[in-house]
Amino acid sequence: MDLEREIYLTKEGLNKLEQEYEELKALKSQRTKEDAPTTAASLEVDSEYLAFQDDLNLLESRIADLETILKNYKLITPPSKGVHREVLLGTTVIVEVEGQEDEFTIVGSLEANPMLGKISNESPVGRALLGRRTGEEVRVQSAVVTIYKIKKITYRI
C-alpha cells in the first residue's frame, strides 16, 4: 500500500471497509481453528496444506492492506458554506460534454467506480474538475481533447 498518497474515503466507503475488515478477521480466525488440514506424509495432504497456506496468505495480505487504510484514511466531509461553489472531494457535479449532460461524484481512488458515476480525484477528469466553479470549462486531453462545462455543483455527503 502506497502511503505517500492520501487515502480519501466517504463515510459510506469507510463503513464498507470496516465491515470487510471485521469479516475477514473473523474468517481468518475460523479458518485457522477449523479448516487447517492435518499434516501427514501423503502428497495429497501436502498439496491441500499448501493450498490452505496460499489462501491464508492472501487473506492476511488483504487484512494488512485494510489495516493500513483504516489507520491512514482522511474522511471526505462537506465543505464550509463559503466553498460550496467549487468542485471538491465529495462533490457531485453535472457537466456538459459534447452536448450531453453527465453526472460525476468526485471520490478517493479506493471508491472510484466510473460505471456508477464515481470518479477518482486522481483521474484526469477528476483532477481537472477540482477547484473549478459552475460555468467554467475544463479541457481534458488524452487521445482526444474533451471539454467539460460545469453546469451544477452539489454536495451529498
N, C-alpha and C positions, 0 to 999 in steps of 0.2 A: 504494500500500500504506500502510495506516494504522499508523504506528509508535507511536502513542500507547498502543495496547492491546498487551498482551503476547501473544506468539505461542508457544503451548504445543504441543509435539509429543511423541508417544511415540517410542520407538526405531524401531518399525516405520514410523511415518509419516515420520520423518526419513530413513530408508533409501530410501523411495519417492521423496521429493522430491529427494534427492541423485542417485538414478538418473535421474529425469526431467531434472534439470539437465544431467547429463553427456550424455544422449541428445540433448537439444535443442541443446547447444553443438556436438556432432558434426554434427547435421543442418544447422545454420546454416553451419558450415564447408564441408560438402559442397555445399550449395545455392549458396553464393556462388562456389564454384570451378567447379562443373559446370553448374548449371541457369540461370544468368543468360542471358536472351535477348539475342541480338545486337541492337544498335541499328541501325536502318535507317530510311529515310524513310517506309515504308509505315505506314498507320494500324493494320494488324493487329499488327505487331510492337510498335508503341507501346502498344496495349492489353494485349498479353502482358507487356510490361515493367512497366506499371502494376499489373497483377495480381500479378506477381512481387514488386514493391516492397511491395504491401499484405500479402502473405503473410510477407515478410521482416520487416516492421514488427511484425506480430502475434507472430512468433517471438521477436524481440528484446524485446518487451514482456513476454512470459512469462518469458524468461530473466532480465530485470531484476527481476521480481517474486520469482522463486526466489532470486536472489542476496540480495535484501533479507531474505527469510525465513531463509535459511541463515546470514546474519550476525547475526540478531537473535532467534533462537528460544531457548526455555527447554525443556530436556528434562524430561519428566514422569518422575519416579523414584519407587520405592516409598518410603513414609513410614517413619520410625523406628518401632520396636516400640511405643512408648508411644502413638502416634497411630492405631494400627490400628483403633480403634473408631469413627472418624468418617469421613464421606464427604469425600474429597479428589479432586483431579485424578488420573485413572488408576484410580479406584475402580470396581469392578463392584458394583452394588447391586441387590438384589432388593427390589421394593416391591409392596405390595398396593394395587390401585386398583379400587374398586367390586367387591370380592370376587374379583378376578382378580390373579394374580401376573404381574409384568413384570420384565424384567431390563434394566438400562442400564449402560453404561460411560461415565463422565464423561471427555471428552477436550476438547482445544482445538478452536476453531471450524473450523480447517482440516481436521480429521479427522472432524468430525461427519457421521454418516450414520444418521438415525433408522431407516431400513429394516434396518440391521444392528445396531441397538441401541446405537449410539454417539451420545450426545447432548453438545452443547456445554456447557461451563461457563458460557457466556453466555446460554444459552436459559433461559426462565422456570423449567422443571423443574430443569435442571442447577444454576442459581443458587440455587434454593430448597433443594436437597438438600445443597449444600456446607456442611460443618461440622456436619452433623446426625449423630445416632447411631442405632444399632439400637433399634427400638421407638418412636422419635419419629414423629410425624405432621407433614407439611408441607402447607400449603394453597397451591395454585397457582390464581390467578384469571386467567381470560381471559374468554371469553364466558360460561363457567360456572365455578364453583369445583370443583376436583378435589382430593381429599385423597389423598396418597401416604403409606402407612405403611411405614417402612423395616423389612424383615424380616431382611436379611442383608447384610453388607459384606465384600467380598473384594478382594484386590489381585493382579492377574495380570500385572503389568508385568515 
